[in-house]
Amino acid sequence: MLLLEVLSLVCGFLSKQVLKQVRQVSKTLEQAAVPYLFDEIFISQNMADFHIAKLAILQFKHYIHTLVFSSVYYTDMDRESFDEVFDVDTDIGHSEHAFTLYRIARKNQQENLTNGSSSAYLSFALTSSPNIRKIILTDTSSSRSMSHQSLQIYEPRSSKACPVKQCDLKDTGHLPHEVCQSGFSRKGSTNPWRLILHALSATNANVKELTMEPCDLELSTDTASFSMSPGSLSQVKVCFRTLTKIRFTLLMDPERFSTNVDKRHVHRNVAKLLSSAINLQSLSLDLRDEAVVPETQHSTLKEILGQCKFPKLRSLILGFLVSSEAELLRLLRYSGSLEQLTIEGHELTEGSWMRVADWIRASLPLLGYAGLNQLYGGFNEPWEKTEYMDLYDHVGCFLFAQGENPFTTEALEEYHADVKAGRQTVNCTGGVGLLGAYCKYH
């Protein structure tokens, strides 16, 4: 006979699967479990997932705080290609049956993408669920993607479970995993980030966080989604003013944006959007494939973050950018409240990492964590071609203790001697990946 408030606290520690059982015990426990059970909805580019999400929205819209949008889509395969990825031990009837289902699913999904249904689904979810504060773009598919519920929505319906007669397959046995791809980098109106941005601009949703959570670390957001018109850009800029967390992993499509003019256009749009995020508290920006930029061009950091000011920023992750010392310190100077800082894969075209480290220790009094790892440039002879990996946590010792600046000539000599001799520390903090740093400090 515990109070509802106490039961709610208990339910906050339970998994979704357990919450489904708890909900059926009594009306009081149902009241306690429902807010946690329906705090998140999943939408993909498949009609089946939207119908399930719609039912949840209509009944539990006030409890929904997170919208997960899957970019998974079915690739275009002929029968020969499909059989190559299918289990070779499977009988011919099984393979033919699965290919039929695949073509139905592929056709339905393509229709949703071309007629704008996907954008309408997102807008409906944001408009109907007033408490959504977080949007996650993911490359994982729903466990229901080819379940009985999903298959019932496909046409024609030859049975309750499956549109093909005499189906005795289990839910997980219909399609091979290889027929699905993430689709983060699709072009035009089918780019998943573009769909999210336009849905935000068309609604009055009070979303606070935009993030991407890829299971495959090689997948990224194609910057083609940011090549929007001035009108669309101005609408989306309004949404960015309310955001407190942003995480982008950006790639440039070399076929669509083949010239420097094209790249600057996209970078300028990203810069305008980020400059509107005046309430930002957490930013993660990774341009992994754009790290090598000729010195004759403007650096990516300057193009995207050169004029940005984040007075409320507490956590910053920069990955694989190019800048001068002055450009990097300008960004940090306008983010004086930083508590967590990660800089990885960064190249200094001008200046010194030693001065950067000195400035960070002297000018960021609230900093509680800092990781400077995989650094290029910014070193004097004979270390000008050094790739500095913080294998021994020398940066942390310097910033938060009384250690020597790791980028002095003497410290670099000792560092390279340790590396050459193969000496390692037991609890090294160097080499923390961007996704690991993001999860740990966000």
Protein Blocks (a to p, Z undefined) as FASTA:
>chain_A
ZZfklmmmmmmmpcfklmmmmmmmpmmlmmmmmmmmmmcccddfbfklmmmmmmmmmmmm
mmpmbdcddfbdcddddfklmmmmpcfkbcfklmmmmmmmmmmmmmmmmmmmmnommmmm
mmmmmmmmmkbcbdcddfbdcfklmgmklmmmpccdfbfkbcbehiabdfklmbcfklpc
fklmpghjllmklmmmmmmmmpccdcfbdcdddfblkbccdfklmmccfklmmmmmmmmm
mpcbdcddddddfklmmbfklmmmmmmmmmmmmmmmmmbcbdcdddfklmpccfkbccfk
lmmmmmgccfkbcbdcdehiaddfklmmmmmmmmmmbfbdcdehiacfbdcfklmmmmmm
mmmmkbmbdcdehieehiacfklmcccddfkommmmmmmmmbdcfkbmklmmmmmmmmmn
opacfkbcehiafklmmmmmZZ
